[in-house]
Amino acid sequence: MKEQLIVSGRHIDILYPHLHVWGFGIPLYLFIGGLAAGILIFATLFYLMGKDKEYTVTVKIATIIPPIIIALGLLFLIGDLRHKAYFWQLLTHFRLSSPMSWGAWTLTIVFILSIFWPLSFIDDIIEFFSQRGRQKWVKVFEWIKTLIYDKIKFLGKIVDWFAKNRRPLAIVTLIFSIILGIYTGILLSTMNARPLWNTPILGILFLTSGISTATAAIMWLTNNKEERHLFTRIDFYAIILEMYLIFQLFFNMTQGPEIQVKTAEMFFGGEFTAIFWALFFVLGLVLPWILEILEMKGFKVPVAVPAFLILYGGLLFRVIMVIAGEISSFMPVPSVY
Amino acid sequence: MRYAMAIDTRKCVGCGDCVVACQTENNVPFGYARDWIVEIVSGTYPDTLKVHFESRRCHHCDDAPCVRVCPTGASHIVEGGIVKVTPEECIGCGACIEACPYGARYFHPDGYVDKCTFCDHRVKNGLDPACVSVCPTHCLIFGDLDDENSPISKVLRERDYYQLAPDAGTKPNLYFLK
């Protein structure tokens, strides 16, 4: 028997019975960052490959989402800070050793670029919605158009400049979006006190998962059959890669030092077994993957089902990783007397 | 200068004087503590049952992960290797709390992150930290590792010791004497 007990009275609720610093806001923010990064990666990549005529939704329409959700993510992020009045300190410092610092800068840059990307396509977006008879959306975007070109004229000038230099800016956006997607994983993996997070695979795993959620969002939005099939196929491979990376993550852990073996036990017989393997791995990864195979074989699968499951899986994966990571520890956490 | 602390687990009786002294000296808010005492019971009754106490606090690591992950530089290392937090620069993101293997950091009710400072305001004036100065069994030994004749250098030469979570790779500066 070995028991550790704090006998001096230390009732700090974020530390005991286990670490609980980051609430629901952080996993939600990581999900949003990955999704936005994925959508922008596809938009800029397909634009650079010259496919913007064929895949309108990917390059032009879906990019309406990133600026909106990044703004939401920023709200969650600031909402999660405890010393909110000093938020601006983040923007007066740049520290390479802290992913929280360069990640905040990356997010700011991607946020600005992501606002101008869809704005520079505003005529195409209005045309897209009017062709499909979505009058409400046409009105919204026409209002935005008059706003930037007639009311706040310098914004219109920036948008025009953006449209003229779209190719170099697409490259910049692509690079920063990839950094954003990787950063959501690295943010966790630099915490060397948390054995679950402290693995080099987390960056690429979160990027892959983010790309997978982005394909789900695009295939759900598009009504172009060819585009949907393409993204079903891309996601089919993304999920294979994600499953391999998860296998590699746990395989390495179970072969690793004692502390990582113990951490892996949380997922093999421990408290996270059911929620991870049943609710995330089967329901949020394997099931949509099978539905995608069926769709590629020619069965009629309503696209909303696999798309929803992938988005749900992506969010749940981050929630589990954050909570389980906080519980994983180098030292047994003493119980409080 | 390299400040460090040794805790003689043979002498510590777990009275909690160090905790109260720190709370008083540093105006630690009610319900919080920068240092704390852990009772460790191991073995089976009646043959191998053993009890010892550890007075724990920030380990003021040489390679402090909390300093590395801080996005604003609010967490920093001052002269003597003491890890400190500047409240006016702290945004309360919690990254340092996640990065600390020892659970030494917490959110002050005002929002910034608070922790043990090795009483640097006292140490600067040649005094011991508050916890060390009140310990009734003299089980806390504080001093400079660079000074060969300091009590801590002597005791670490003479006695066997262990450190907490050395495998976390933080190079901690708290030594627990066996």
Boltz contact constraints between the chains, C-beta under 6 A:
constraints:
  - contact:
      token1: [A, 2]
      token2: [B, 42]
      max_distance: 6.0
  - contact:
      token1: [A, 3]
      token2: [B, 41]
      max_distance: 6.0
  - contact:
      token1: [A, 4]
      token2: [B, 38]
      max_distance: 6.0
  - contact:
      token1: [A, 4]
      token2: [B, 40]
      max_distance: 6.0
  - contact:
      token1: [A, 5]
      token2: [B, 39]
      max_distance: 6.0
  - contact:
      token1: [A, 6]
      token2: [B, 36]
      max_distance: 6.0
  - contact:
      token1: [A, 6]
      token2: [B, 38]
      max_distance: 6.0
  - contact:
      token1: [A, 7]
      token2: [B, 14]
      max_distance: 6.0
  - contact:
      token1: [A, 7]
      token2: [B, 37]
      max_distance: 6.0
  - contact:
      token1: [A, 7]
      token2: [B, 39]
      max_distance: 6.0
  - contact:
      token1: [A, 8]
      token2: [B, 16]
      max_distance: 6.0
  - contact:
      token1: [A, 8]
      token2: [B, 19]
      max_distance: 6.0
  - contact:
      token1: [A, 8]
      token2: [B, 36]
      max_distance: 6.0
  - contact:
      token1: [A, 8]
      token2: [B, 37]
      max_distance: 6.0
  - contact:
      token1: [A, 10]
      token2: [B, 33]
      max_distance: 6.0
  - contact:
      token1: [A, 10]
      token2: [B, 36]
      max_distance: 6.0
  - contact:
      token1: [A, 11]
      token2: [B, 31]
      max_distance: 6.0
  - contact:
      token1: [A, 12]
      token2: [B, 106]
      max_distance: 6.0
  - contact:
      token1: [A, 15]
      token2: [B, 103]
      max_distance: 6.0
  - contact:
      token1: [A, 21]
      token2: [B, 94]
      max_distance: 6.0
  - contact:
      token1: [A, 21]
      token2: [B, 97]
      max_distance: 6.0
  - contact:
      token1: [A, 21]
      token2: [B, 98]
      max_distance: 6.0
  - contact:
      token1: [A, 81]
      token2: [B, 91]
      max_distance: 6.0
  - contact:
      token1: [A, 81]
      token2: [B, 92]
      max_distance: 6.0
  - contact:
      token1: [A, 81]
      token2: [B, 93]
      max_distance: 6.0
  - contact:
      token1: [A, 82]
      token2: [B, 92]
      max_distance: 6.0
  - contact:
      token1: [A, 82]
      token2: [B, 107]
      max_distance: 6.0
  - contact:
      token1: [A, 82]
      token2: [B, 111]
      max_distance: 6.0
  - contact:
      token1: [A, 83]
      token2: [B, 90]
      max_distance: 6.0
  - contact:
      token1: [A, 83]
      token2: [B, 91]
      max_distance: 6.0
  - contact:
      token1: [A, 83]
      token2: [B, 92]
      max_distance: 6.0
  - contact:
      token1: [A, 83]
      token2: [B, 111]
      max_distance: 6.0
  - contact:
      token1: [A, 83]
      token2: [B, 112]
      max_distance: 6.0
  - contact:
      token1: [A, 86]
      token2: [B, 91]
      max_distance: 6.0
  - contact:
      token1: [A, 87]
      token2: [B, 91]
      max_distance: 6.0
  - contact:
      token1: [A, 89]
      token2: [B, 72]
      max_distance: 6.0
  - contact:
      token1: [A, 89]
      token2: [B, 89]
      max_distance: 6.0
  - contact:
      token1: [A, 89]
      token2: [B, 91]
      max_distance: 6.0
  - contact:
      token1: [A, 90]
      token2: [B, 71]
      max_distance: 6.0
  - contact:
      token1: [A, 90]
      token2: [B, 91]
      max_distance: 6.0
  - contact:
      token1: [A, 93]
      token2: [B, 72]
      max_distance: 6.0
  - contact:
      token1: [A, 93]
      token2: [B, 73]
      max_distance: 6.0
  - contact:
      token1: [A, 97]
      token2: [B, 68]
      max_distance: 6.0
  - contact:
      token1: [A, 98]
      token2: [B, 69]
      max_distance: 6.0
  - contact:
      token1: [A, 98]
      token2: [B, 70]
      max_distance: 6.0
  - contact:
      token1: [A, 98]
      token2: [B, 71]
      max_distance: 6.0
  - contact:
      token1: [A, 100]
      token2: [B, 71]
      max_distance: 6.0
  - contact:
      token1: [A, 100]
      token2: [B, 93]
      max_distance: 6.0
  - contact:
      token1: [A, 100]
      token2: [B, 95]
      max_distance: 6.0
  - contact:
      token1: [A, 101]
      token2: [B, 71]
      max_distance: 6.0
  - contact:
      token1: [A, 190]
      token2: [B, 69]
      max_distance: 6.0
  - contact:
      token1: [A, 191]
      token2: [B, 98]
      max_distance: 6.0
  - contact:
      token1: [A, 191]
      token2: [B, 99]
      max_distance: 6.0
  - contact:
      token1: [A, 192]
      token2: [B, 65]
      max_distance: 6.0
  - contact:
      token1: [A, 193]
      token2: [B, 99]
      max_distance: 6.0
  - contact:
      token1: [A, 193]
      token2: [B, 100]
      max_distance: 6.0
  - contact:
      token1: [A, 193]
      token2: [B, 101]
      max_distance: 6.0
  - contact:
      token1: [A, 193]
      token2: [B, 168]
      max_distance: 6.0
  - contact:
      token1: [A, 330]
      token2: [B, 101]
      max_distance: 6.0
  - contact:
      token1: [A, 330]
      token2: [B, 165]
      max_distance: 6.0
  - contact:
      token1: [A, 330]
      token2: [B, 168]
      max_distance: 6.0
  - contact:
      token1: [A, 331]
      token2: [B, 165]
      max_distance: 6.0
  - contact:
      token1: [A, 334]
      token2: [B, 38]
      max_distance: 6.0
